[in-house]
Amino acid sequence: MNTIENTTIGEFVAKDFRTAAVFSKFGIDFCCKGNRTIEEASEKKGADSQTILAEIKAVLESKTDNSIDFKSWPLDLLADYIEKTHHRYVVEKTQVLLPFLSKLCKVHGAHHPELFEINELFIGCSGELAQHMKKEELILFPFIKKMVQATLTDELISQPHFGTVENPIAMMKHEHDTEGERFRKIAMLTSNYAPPADACNTYKVTFAMLQEFEQDLHKHIHLENNILFPAAVALEKDFIAQS
């Protein structure tokens, strides 16, 4: 019987590609040396096998948020959720995907030149998203939370330097469109994330991670464009009507 302790690294990655990010974090080769167990690999690296195993279990047991009714959430809670879930996801995954894509270009670029364009597109995406998220975290989200707090304390709030909340929201939505288009190009260049016949494990994992990244980005943009932003505009209009 194959228990989780004697499951090989390659088997973990084959079962759920998200585990590759954990192995990469600890410097464990899941591609060419995927026939080892976590204990064997961690011993070579001088790492704690139980820590790695705990992180792998957490990934395997993680669930999606499809059943959550986000529309019922207070706006400050939703903004916090987006920041701690989707913004953090972008930061963590870009740190894994950037070196993976760079490695693919070096190893497979001669036979798959489209990898260079995919890499450039993702480099652009990661840089733009980093700036985009900082604008939300430092400007837009704090103002939304300030409005929510004001409704609880029945206080007046001064007009922000950006005028109306619709101005930064318009900018954020434009940037969402830009990244959506960038990922449409990545999807096209990867044949909808289908690795070629000669793809190694790193190649397969990278394409799977890119697909998951796009899916998470769609959820991220949906929560903002369709729920958080319209509700923030409506809340601001209530303040204006009451003033």
C-alpha positions, 0 to 999 in steps of 0.5 A: 500500500502506497502511503503518503510517506513513501509516495515519491515526489514525482507522484505528488506532482503528478497528482497535484501540480501545486505541490511543485511550488513547495518542493521548489521552495525547499530546493528539491528537484521534482523534475529529474529526481522525482523518484525519491520520497520526501524523506530521502530528498529532505535528508540530502538537502538537510531539510525537515521532512515533516515540515515539507510533508505538512506543507504538501498535505495543506496543498492537497487538502486546500479547497476552492471558494466556489460556494462562498457568497461574497456579495453578502460580505462587508466591503472591508472584509472583502477587500481584506480577503482579496488582498490576503488571498489573491494578492498574496497568491500573485506574489507567491506564484510569480516567485516560482514561475519566473525562475521556471520560465527562465529555465525552460527558455534555457533548456527548451528555447531552441526547439520551442522559441515561443517560450521566450515570448511567453516568458516576456509576457509573464515578466510584464504581467508580474511587474504590472500586477505588483504595481497594480496591487500596491495601488489598491493596497495603499490607496483604493482599499484603505478608502473603501475601508474608511467609508465602511468605518464611517457608516458604522460610526456615523462620521463624515469623511473628507473627499479623497485626493483622487476626487471620486472613488470611480476614478481609481476604480476606472484605472484598476479596471483598465489594468485588469483588461490589460492583464486579461489580454496578456494572458489570452496571448499566453494561452494562445502561445501555450495552445491552452496550456498543453505541453508539447510531447517532449516536455519534461516535468518542469515544462508540464508543471510550469504550464499547469501553474500558468493555467492556474494563475490565469484562473486565479486572476479571473476570480480575483478580477471578478471579485473586484469588478463585479462585487467590490467596485460597484458596491464601493461606488454605491456606498460613496453615492450614499455618502454624497446623498446624505451630505 
